[in-house]
Amino acid sequence: MTGQSGGLERHLEERRRHVVDACTACGTCFRQCPVLEHLDFGDLKPGEVQARIRDFLDGGEASDSVFRRVFSCMGCYGCCEGVCPQGLDVMQINEMVKARYRREGLADTAYTPGADPQAPQRVLASIQVIPEDYRRIFRASPLHSARYVFFAGCNVYSQPVRLLEALDVLALVDEDVAFLPGLDHCCGDTPLFMGDSEEASRTMDDLVASLSAYEPEAVVFWCPTCLCRVHTSVAEAHALPFATMSLPQFLAERLERLDFKHPFSARATLHEPCKVALTGLDRKGPRPLLAQVPGLELVEMPRTGGDAPCCGSGALTWFPSAAEEIRDERLDEARGTGASTVIDVCHYCHHVFLPEAERFGLVAENWIHVLAQSLGVAREDRYAKWRQWSDPERILSDAQDSVSASPFDLETIAEVVRTQFSAVTGGAE
């Protein structure tokens, strides 16, 4: 491992050479991938597709099959360990291929980094919460030695109430926790997903330095993707001077400090985030916390833990129809439990389920909102109703009182709302 600047890019180049030499194109990873059965590869066999991937990494030609195999990857971490007979990280291979596509302009991989002053997450946050709360979620704790640092990640800012409720619940445990906002800091996942390994390397370097400055014992992550990315890609490029854990893990260790007194009456099932479940980083999730909520009956779906499926979100960018099929399979599985509510953990799973759950006789709730309601610190959630509406003009009308207080102009706000809240599933994570 190295803590030097640009360590990730050097590591990826070393791994690329190893993949070219080690991959036998057996096709095992192809058969393991849950999204590929929803795509058409013609008469090509799994091993033939993987051979094209390997050859492409060795300077070979691009093809439709290479694009479909790589750009349909949902980033679920299901093929990162224990799948490839050669011990290769297949998700990382996909990211290497995307990086070449981006460098050579072979695919549209344009995106807006979170640090951009007009990133859509910033715009959306500004019209959902009051100015004081908007400033709160972007204000880092003063630099000091803290036992823990809570890192927000970047994409939860599209749903700022999730983050505010998390901060309010954290305040109840009365622990030494510093706060490092997202967007200005990033784990590198979005750049890697879009093939921008140079930006990912830079943001990872910055994040490790910013977190380490607090000298924490452990870093607590809101976002399951951030937790996985730091545990894997970041840790491969840096010797991390702190432990990592999820917010549910942190709160579960402090259950005795939380007074769950308000009932949340529902029969519910939990859709856990595929990433932390499949990697084993957090297979309990918020279950110990939800078990303390009065009136809440939790029933399990058939696929949990090491079998937990993705909500389909990672395939939305380039293969939305496949993503929608995977989403509907999971919601149908939730309906089969007899639950009235599907509780999700990841904010992007929440984004995916919100407008579709009703078709399956379900209500989608995020775990932190359920906890906040029972603890008496719940907030009004505009994002939930807006996502269910998926009607930009209605949303803009509903947000009129917040638009005037936003630091962004009406034209910018309208463009972001129309892009993020269309009738087609998609939008910012």
Residue pairs with C-beta under 8 A, 6 or more apart in sequence:
1 7
1 235
1 236
1 237
1 238
1 239
2 10
2 11
2 237
2 238
2 239
3 208
3 238
3 239
5 201
5 205
6 201
6 202
6 205
7 201
7 204
7 205
7 237
7 238
8 188
8 197
8 200
8 201
8 204
8 205
8 233
8 234
8 236
8 237
9 197
9 198
9 201
10 237
11 236
11 237
12 92
12 95
12 96
12 99
12 197
15 89
15 92
15 96
16 57
16 96
18 88
19 54
19 57
19 88
19 93
19 96
20 54
20 57
20 58
22 86
22 87
22 88
23 50
23 53
23 54
23 86
23 88
23 93
24 85
24 86
25 47
25 48
25 50
25 51
25 54
26 47
26 50
26 85
27 45
27 46
27 47
27 48
27 49
27 50
28 46
28 83
28 84
28 85
29 50
29 79
29 83
29 84
29 88
29 90
30 36
30 46
30 47
30 49
30 50
30 69
31 46
32 78
32 79
32 83
33 73
33 78
33 79
33 90
34 74
34 76
34 78
34 309
34 310
34 326
35 72
35 73
35 74
35 310
35 312
35 314
35 315
35 319
35 322
35 323
35 326
36 69
36 72
38 319
38 321
38 322
38 325
38 326
39 68
39 72
39 319
39 322
40 68
41 49
41 65
41 68
41 69
42 65
44 65
49 65
49 66
49 69
50 69
52 60
52 63
52 65
52 66
52 69
53 66
53 69
53 70
53 93
53 97
55 61
56 62
56 63
56 66
56 97
56 100
57 93
57 96
57 97
57 100
62 101
62 106
66 97
67 101
67 107
68 319
69 94
70 94
70 97
70 98
70 101
71 98
71 101
71 107
71 317
71 318
71 319
72 315
72 318
72 319
72 322
73 91
73 94
73 314
73 315
74 274
74 310
74 312
74 313
74 314
74 315
74 323
74 326
75 91
75 189
75 193
75 225
75 275
75 314
76 274
76 275
76 278
76 310
76 314
77 91
77 228
77 232
77 274
77 275
77 278
77 279
78 274
78 278
78 310
79 89
79 90
79 91
80 89
80 90
80 91
80 92
80 232
80 278
80 279
81 89
81 279
83 90
84 90
89 232
92 233
95 192
95 193
95 195
95 197
96 197
98 107
98 109
98 192
98 193
98 194
98 195
99 195
99 196
99 197
100 106
100 195
101 107
101 109
101 195
102 109
102 194
102 195
102 196
103 195
107 195
109 194
109 195
109 196
110 194
111 190
111 191
111 194
111 196
112 118
112 119
112 120
113 119
113 186
113 190
113 191
113 199
114 121
114 154
114 155
114 157
114 182
114 183
114 184
114 186
114 190
115 183
115 184
115 186
115 203
118 408
118 412
119 183
120 158
120 416
120 419
120 420
120 428
121 154
121 155
121 157
121 158
121 183
121 428
122 157
122 183
122 408
123 406
123 408
123 412
123 413
123 416
124 157
124 158
124 160
124 383
124 416
124 417
124 420
124 428
125 134
125 137
125 157
125 158
125 160
126 134
126 402
126 405
126 406
126 407
126 408
126 413
127 399
127 402
127 403
127 406
127 413
127 417
128 159
128 160
128 161
128 382
128 383
128 399
128 402
129 137
129 160
129 161
129 164
129 402
130 402
130 405
131 405
133 160
133 164
134 160
136 164
136 167
137 152
137 157
137 160
137 163
137 164
137 167
137 181
138 181
138 183
138 184
139 179
139 181
140 178
140 179
140 180
140 181
141 178
141 179
141 180
141 214
143 213
143 214
144 178
144 214
145 214
145 215
146 176
146 177
146 178
146 214
146 215
146 216
147 175
147 176
147 177
147 216
147 217
147 218
148 175
148 176
148 177
148 178
148 216
148 217
148 218
148 219
148 220
148 250
149 177
149 178
149 179
149 180
149 211
149 214
149 216
149 218
149 219
149 220
149 242
150 166
150 167
150 170
150 177
150 178
150 179
150 180
150 219
150 220
150 222
150 247
151 180
151 182
151 185
151 207
151 211
151 219
151 220
151 221
151 222
151 226
152 163
152 166
152 179
152 180
152 181
152 182
152 222
152 223
153 182
153 186
153 187
153 221
153 222
153 223
153 225
153 226
154 182
154 183
154 185
154 186
154 190
154 223
155 182
155 190
155 223
155 347
155 348
155 428
155 429
156 162
156 163
156 182
156 222
156 223
156 347
157 163
157 182
157 183
158 347
158 351
158 383
158 420
158 427
158 428
158 429
159 347
159 350
159 351
159 366
159 383
160 383
161 369
161 379
161 380
161 381
161 382
161 383
162 222
162 347
162 350
162 366
162 368
162 369
163 222
164 379
165 368
165 369
165 371
165 372
165 377
165 378
165 379
166 222
166 247
166 368
167 179
168 372
168 377
168 379
169 251
169 258
169 368
169 371
169 372
169 375
169 377
170 177
170 247
170 251
172 257
172 258
172 259
172 375
172 377
173 251
173 254
173 257
173 258
174 257
175 254
177 220
178 214
178 216
180 210
180 211
180 214
182 223
185 203
185 206
185 207
185 210
186 203
186 206
186 207
187 203
187 204
187 207
187 223
187 225
187 226
187 229
187 230
187 234
188 199
188 200
188 201
188 203
188 204
188 207
188 229
188 233
188 234
189 200
189 225
189 226
189 229
190 429
191 197
191 198
191 199
191 200
191 203
192 200
192 229
192 233
193 314
200 233
201 237
204 233
204 234
204 237
204 238
205 238
207 230
207 234
208 234
208 238
208 240
211 219
211 242
212 241
212 242
215 241
216 242
217 242
217 243
218 242
218 243
218 244
218 245
219 230
219 242
219 243
219 244
219 245
220 245
220 246
220 247
220 249
220 250
221 227
221 230
221 244
221 245
221 246
221 247
222 247
223 346
223 347
224 246
224 273
224 275
224 276
224 282
224 345
224 346
225 273
225 275
225 346
225 348
227 244
227 245
227 246
227 275
227 276
227 281
227 282
228 275
228 276
228 279
228 281
230 240
230 244
231 244
231 279
231 281
232 279
234 240
244 281
245 282
246 276
246 281
246 282
246 285
247 368
248 282
248 284
248 285
248 286
248 288
248 289
248 345
248 367
249 282
249 284
251 258
251 286
251 289
251 371
252 284
252 286
252 288
252 289
255 288
255 289
255 292
258 289
258 292
258 371
258 375
259 375
260 292
260 293
260 294
260 371
260 374
260 375
261 294
261 374
261 375
261 376
262 294
262 373
262 374
262 375
262 376
263 293
263 294
263 295
263 296
263 374
264 293
264 294
264 295
264 296
264 370
264 373
264 374
265 295
265 296
266 295
266 296
266 297
266 339
266 340
266 341
266 363
266 365
267 297
267 299
267 338
267 339
267 340
267 341
268 290
268 296
268 297
268 298
268 299
268 339
268 340
268 341
268 342
268 343
268 365
268 370
269 298
269 299
269 300
269 301
269 334
269 337
269 339
269 341
269 342
269 343
270 285
270 286
270 287
270 290
270 298
270 300
270 301
270 304
270 342
270 343
270 344
270 345
270 367
271 301
271 311
271 330
271 334
271 342
271 343
271 344
271 345
271 349
271 353
272 283
272 285
272 304
272 305
272 308
272 345
273 285
273 308
273 344
273 345
273 346
273 349
274 308
274 309
274 310
274 311
275 281
275 346
276 282
276 283
276 285
277 283
277 285
277 304
277 305
277 306
277 308
278 306
278 308
280 306
283 305
283 306
285 345
285 367
286 343
286 345
286 367
286 371
287 298
289 367
289 371
290 296
290 298
290 343
290 367
290 370
290 371
291 298
292 374
293 370
293 371
293 374
294 374
296 370
296 374
298 343
299 337
299 338
299 339
300 337
301 333
301 334
301 336
301 337
302 333
302 336
303 309
303 333
309 326
309 329
309 330
310 326
311 326
311 327
311 330
311 344
311 346
311 348
311 349
311 352
311 353
312 322
312 323
312 324
312 325
312 326
312 327
312 330
312 352
313 323
313 327
313 348
313 349
313 351
313 352
313 429
314 323
315 322
315 323
315 326
316 323
316 352
316 425
316 426
317 426
320 424
320 425
320 426
323 352
323 425
324 425
327 352
327 353
327 356
327 425
328 356
328 360
331 342
331 353
331 356
331 357
331 359
331 360
331 362
332 360
334 342
334 360
334 362
335 360
335 361
335 362
339 362
340 361
340 362
340 363
341 362
341 363
341 364
341 365
342 353
342 357
342 362
342 363
342 364
342 365
343 365
343 366
343 367
343 370
344 350
344 353
344 364
344 365
344 366
344 367
345 366
345 367
347 366
347 429
348 429
350 364
350 366
351 387
351 427
351 429
352 425
353 362
353 364
354 364
354 384
354 387
354 388
355 387
355 388
355 390
355 425
356 425
357 363
357 364
358 388
364 384
369 378
369 381
372 378
372 379
382 398
382 399
385 398
386 395
386 398
386 421
387 421
389 395
389 421
390 421
390 422
390 423
391 421
391 423
392 414
392 417
392 418
392 421
392 422
395 417
395 421
396 403
396 413
396 414
396 417
399 413
399 417
403 410
403 413
406 413
419 427
420 426
420 427
420 428
421 427
